[in-house]
Amino acid sequence: MYQELYPGMSVSGVGVLSLDRVARDGGLKAMQDLLSGELPAPPMSKTLKFGLSEVEEGRVVFKGLPTEEHLNPLGTVHGGWTATIMDSALGCAVFTTVKPGEAYTTVEFKVNLVRPLLPDMGEVFCEGRIVHRGRTIATSEAWLRDRNGKLLAHGTETCAIFPIDNLRR
């Protein structure tokens, strides 16, 4: 049974990934299975109204719909919404390069907000790409654009790569 994140974007369900499955299959397969609906979207996807729309090794695209539910006191979409969709694209671009037995986490990220997001602007698109993948550190970059391709934000991220067993405490 599919759940609608927003009109035009549905997922097979929400939940967290099995560490055993990620340890066995690696990040690219996990992301492909998430996109196909075999694995659930993270719970925050439903709250923040964004989800995965494309995945390949070293590259992902998320689509989202900023709404009035995401406004700050001045009536623009809160920068935290933008930072979250960007962190998702930045981190998941790295995740597509994670090998079986590995995991990753964000060490730091920087987002440049170049235009305000408004609740009536419609769907936005965030593309994340790997810049460098080393043994223990990976970097990525991302761009958030409106439906006409106008740049709304851009940013970079550094992720640590480590044995997935470090997540099992």
N, C-alpha and C positions, 0 to 999 in steps of 0.2 A: 504494500500500500504506500503510495507516494505522498509526501508532505510538501505543501507549497511554501517556499521561503518568501516569495512574492510573485505576482502575476508573471508567468513566463519562466519561472525558475522553480523546479521541484527536485526533491531528493528522495531516495528510497527510504530514508530514515535518518535519525540523528543518534550519535553516540560517540564513543572513543574507539580508537583502533586497538586491536589486540597486539601487545608487544611481541608475543610469540610469532604471530603472522608477519609482522614487520621484520623481526629478527631472521625469519626464514626467507622472506621474499625480497627484502630491500625496499628502498623508498619509491623508485619508479613504479614498480608493480603495485605497491600500496596506493599510490596516487592514481594510477590507471583504474584500479578497482574502485576507488572512491568515485571517480568520474563516471564509471559505468553503472554505479548504483549497487555494486556487489558489497561495498563497505559503506558504513554510514558517514554522513557529513558531521562535522563537530557541532555540538549543541549551540555554540555561539552563532552559527550560520542562520539559525532561525530567528534569534533575537535581533541580530544586526542586518538581516536581509541581504546576505551575499553568499555566493557559492562558486565552486570551481566550474569553469566552462571549457578549458583546454589544458592538456598536459602532454609534454614530451620531455625527454631528458634535457635538463638544464633550463627549461622554460615552462611557465604556467600562466594561465589567465584566469582571473576571477571577475565575475560580474556582480554588481550590487545595485541596490535601489535605496538611496538615502531618502528618508521620509521625515515627516514632522516629529516622529518619535525620537529622532536623532538630533534635534535642535539644541543649541546652546541658548542662553538667555537673550542674545541679540537676534535670534531668528535665523542663524546660519547653521549648517550641519557642524556638529562638534568636531574639532580636530582629532579627537580620540577615535571617531568612526573612521576617518581617513587613515590614521595611523594603523588601525587594526586591519583594514583590508590590505594596506601596503605591507605590513608585517607578515600577513598570511602569504601574499605573493612572493615576497622576498625570501621568507623561510621555506616555502614549499618548492621554490626553484632549487634551493639547496637540497631539500629532501629528495628530489628526483635523482640526485647523485649519490645518495646514501646506499652503501652496499649491505648485503645481508650481514647481520651481526652488529651493525652500526646504528647510532642514533645521532641526533643533532639538537642544538638549542641556540637561540639567539643570544649573542654576547652583547651586541649594541646595534642600534639602528638610528638613522637620521632621516627625517622627512622634511621636505621643503614644500610648504603649502603656497602655491602661486596664484590660485583663484579660489574664491569661496564656493563651497558646495551649497546648493539651495534645494529645498525639499521638492520643488516642482521641476527639476532639471531632467528627471528620468534616469534611466539606467546608465551606470558608469562602468568602465572597464579598467582593470589593473593588470598589467603584464609585468611579470618578474622574470629575470634572466640571470643565470649564473655568470659571474665575472671570472672567478678563480676557485678551483677546488684543489686544496692540498690534502695532506694526510690528516691534519687535525684542525685546520681552519678553512672556511669557505667564505667567499664574498659574493654578493648579488646586488643587482640594481633593479628598480621598478619605476613605472610611470602610470599614473592614474589619469584617464582621459574621459571626456564626456562622449556622447554618441556621435558628435561631429568630429571627434579626434582632437579637440582642444585640450591642451595640457592643464590639469588641475593641481597635480602634485607629482613630485619625483623624490626618490630617495635611494639609500644604500643600506646594506646590512652586513654584519660579520656574524658568522655562526661557528660554534665549536662542534667538532665531530669527535665522537667518543664511543666506546663499546656500549651497546644497548643494555647490557647487564647492569650498568651504572644507574639505570632507571628503576631497577628492581630492588627496592629497599624494604 
